[in-house]
Amino acid sequence: MSTALLKGPSFQLLRFAASSKAVFNPKTLKTRISSRLMSSISRPSQERKGPPIPRPSASILLISPTNQILLLHRVQTSSAFPSAYVFPGGNLSAAQDGEIPDPSDAHRHEDGRVYRIGAIRECFEESGILLAKSSDNPDRLLELSDAQRESARPKVHDNSIKFQDWLREKCGTPDIDNLIPFTRWVTPTNIPKRFTTQMYLYFLPLHNTSSPSSTASSVSIKPEAVIPTPTSDGGIEHTEARFLSPSEWLSKSRSGEIILFPPQFFLLHILSSFLAPASSFTSSQFSELSKQRDALMQFLKTGDPPWGEKCISPTTLTLKRADKRAVLGLDKAGQELEGTNRHGDAERVVLVHFRKEGPRELDVIWRKDVLNEERVFKENL
């Protein structure tokens, strides 16, 4: 089955075929998709619009002093990722974050100051954790009282105050230098709401009274900073904010306890190979946590391109015959970046069942393995 047939108007048919209620017949599915596709092509050109322009956004994979990851539980009424668990982040704001590159500007899909400011602002709005340096002591994170932070969060959210102006009043500056790019995701063209999302890693300081030898233990921030407990935004966009290990988040998704969308599941899967939280802050545990961070930092430099430069726009390759899960390829960078040298991960794929309530039964496997499995299945028909 051609990949081209599984784009645009055919996507809903694919989702139906991938559901447990569908009776999967490859020939019937191809006929229905071809019919829908030809119907779309035959419409007058004035009725056919181009795909929505992806909105710039940014998210942070926030790593705790014990190497856990922060996820937020989105409200059920959310227009994007309803009821799902997501990384803190959101849309960029020209009023708050600075000038946003135009859709025709290649920098719109690249890491930059406006994305970093937006990521830190959104993290503060949504979790109450402020990733800012103290102007008086740049080696420390800015520490404010709960009352100061909680008073500012809704005001920043509704644009009553400017985030960067407020930070300056509190003698702080956004800690953009310690954000580490970790893939960009461009929503496929068949989805009504599209985003071009820059993902970042941020290591909160490890707790230790001595100077850490690790290069990634928190980069240039001293470990004595007090990290506030993350909280929801009062139900505006989220109902829960919680740190857990990557493996625990993945386990909750596999059991059906929580909803994770493919980008979140994939990135947590990658991190789970490196981050295993410690139960205490002994000197030996500090050393182990530090080594985990160093190993992750070394991994980010690998690949072609490296992980900080990967741009991923998932595409449906096929249905897995054994269980009818969709196989999402991660190698394409998206329509807006066609003709450039940008691309994603050609080695892995995400398996997923698209249910009414959201993605279920996700997994990440090697692309070569699933394609070989499908080839053998066809040979045995």
Helices and strands as residue ranges (DSSP letters): G 3-6, G 8-10, H 11-18, H 26-41, G 45-47, E 55-63, E 69-74, E 85-86, E 89-91, H 94-97, G 106-109, H 113-127, E 132-134, H 146-157, H 163-169, E 172-174, G 176-178, E 180-186, E 195-203, E 238-244, H 246-254, H 262-272, H 283-300, E 311-312, E 315-319, E 326-330, G 335-337, E 345-355, E 358-366, H 367-379
